[in-house]
Amino acid sequence: MWRALFLALGISAVILGAECLAVERAVLKSSRRAMGTANAGQTTGREVRPPEWAPWGLMSTGVIVILYSFTLPKRVKD
């Protein structure tokens, strides 16, 4: 079970790092509508910009965790 957990965490970190490498910024839109007549129909959003270290840091950490998951001993039944 631990092996699968660490493998999933490592793969998720690598995928998130690759996404940060491909995307410069992401705009998260809220479900609430903006108030007022001038902003009618527009949604408010929050902009997220990943720092420069995020893609490479996440991908390298993910690869290390994946390699660690392969070195965990398999369960041996007696």
N, C-alpha and C positions, 0 to 999 in steps of 0.2 A: 504494500500500500504506500509506503514512504517513497519507494522508487517512482511510482506513477505520479505522486504528488509533486516531487521535485522535477520530474520531467515536464509536467504540465506547466509549472511555474517558470521553468527555463524557456520553454517554447513561447509562452505568453510574453516574457520579457524581450525575447528576440523579435517577435512580431511587433510589439509596441515600439521598440527601438527603430525598426525599419519604417514604421509609420511616421515617427518623429523625424526621420531623415528625409522622407518624401514630402512632408507637409510643413509649410512655413508658419502657418497659424491656423487655428480652428475657432469657429464662432459657435458657441453653445447658445441655442435659442431657448428662452423660457416659455412656458405655456401661457403665461399671463399676457394679456394684450396691453399695449401702452395706453395710458389714460390721456384724454384730451382729443379735440377734434383735429388738430394739426397732425397728430401721429396716428390717426385712425387707420387700422389695418396693418400697422407695422408691429413687429414683435421686438421686444427688448432682448439683447443678447450679451453674452460675456465672451470676451476674446481671450484665448489661451495661446501663448507663444512658448514653445518648449525651449529651454536654454540650449546653448551650443553643445554642452557636454552630454545632454540627454540621449541622443541617438547612439553614440558610440559607447557610452557608459551602460545603457540598458542592453545593447547587443552583446557586449563583452561579458557582462555579468550573467546574462542568459546562457551564453555558450559555456561558461564555467559551471553553472548549475546543471546544465544538461550533461556535461562530462562527469560531474560528481554523481549524478543519478545512475550512470552506467557503472560506476565503481562500487556502488552499494552492494553488499552481498545479497544473493538470492536466499529466500527462505528454504531451509533444508528440513524435510520431514524425516523423522526417525523411523 
